[in-house]
């Protein structure tokens, strides 16, 4: 999910998604690594915040970690 969405801010959307689907892992995508938007998204319940341009290897590692966590639950 991109943090700077035109209709609703990513942090608000993360909270709404987590309310409706608490077990769903939300991953944010931001153009500014370490930005306040990314921090806000993580505080809102996102599992990770990745910086653009997206590193496919980093994304695959994250997906692997999330799958392992789900399998252990």
C-alpha positions as CSV (number, residue, x, y, z in Angstrom):
1,X,0.0,0.0,0.0
2,X,1.3,3.4,-0.9
3,X,1.3,5.8,2.1
4,X,0.3,8.9,0.2
5,X,-3.0,7.9,-1.3
6,X,-5.1,10.5,-3.0
7,X,-8.4,9.9,-1.2
8,X,-7.3,8.5,2.3
9,X,-4.0,8.7,4.0
10,X,-2.2,5.3,4.3
11,X,-2.1,5.4,8.1
12,X,-5.8,5.8,8.3
13,X,-6.3,3.0,5.8
14,X,-4.0,0.7,7.8
15,X,-6.1,1.2,10.9
16,X,-9.3,0.5,9.0
17,X,-7.9,-2.6,7.4
18,X,-6.5,-3.9,10.8
19,X,-10.0,-3.3,12.4
20,X,-11.7,-5.4,9.7
21,X,-9.0,-8.0,9.2
22,X,-6.7,-8.1,12.3
23,X,-4.7,-11.1,11.0
24,X,-3.9,-9.5,7.7
25,X,-0.3,-8.3,7.3
26,X,-0.2,-4.8,5.8
27,X,3.0,-3.8,4.0
28,X,3.5,-0.1,3.2
29,X,5.4,1.4,0.3
30,X,6.9,4.9,0.7
31,X,9.0,7.2,-1.5
32,X,10.8,8.5,1.6
33,X,12.6,5.9,3.7
34,X,12.5,6.7,7.4
35,X,9.8,9.4,6.8
36,X,7.2,10.3,9.4
37,X,4.6,8.8,7.2
38,X,6.3,5.4,7.4
39,X,6.7,5.6,11.1
40,X,3.0,6.6,11.4
41,X,2.0,3.6,9.3
42,X,4.0,1.2,11.5
43,X,2.4,2.7,14.6
44,X,-1.0,2.2,12.9
45,X,-0.3,-1.5,12.7
46,X,1.5,-2.1,9.4
47,X,4.0,-5.0,9.5
48,X,6.7,-3.3,7.5
49,X,7.4,-0.1,5.5
50,X,9.5,-0.5,2.4
51,X,11.1,2.3,0.4
52,X,10.8,3.1,-3.3
53,X,12.2,2.0,-5.6
54,X,11.2,-1.4,-4.3
55,X,13.9,-4.0,-3.8
56,X,12.4,-7.2,-5.0
57,X,14.8,-9.3,-2.9
58,X,13.8,-7.4,0.2
59,X,10.1,-7.9,-0.5
60,X,10.6,-11.7,-1.0
61,X,12.5,-12.0,2.3
62,X,9.7,-10.1,4.0
63,X,7.0,-12.4,2.4
64,X,9.0,-15.4,3.6
65,X,9.2,-14.1,7.1
66,X,5.4,-13.4,7.1
67,X,4.7,-17.0,5.8
68,X,6.9,-18.5,8.6
69,X,5.1,-16.4,11.2
70,X,1.7,-17.6,9.9
71,X,2.8,-21.2,9.9
72,X,4.1,-20.9,13.5
73,X,0.8,-19.4,14.7
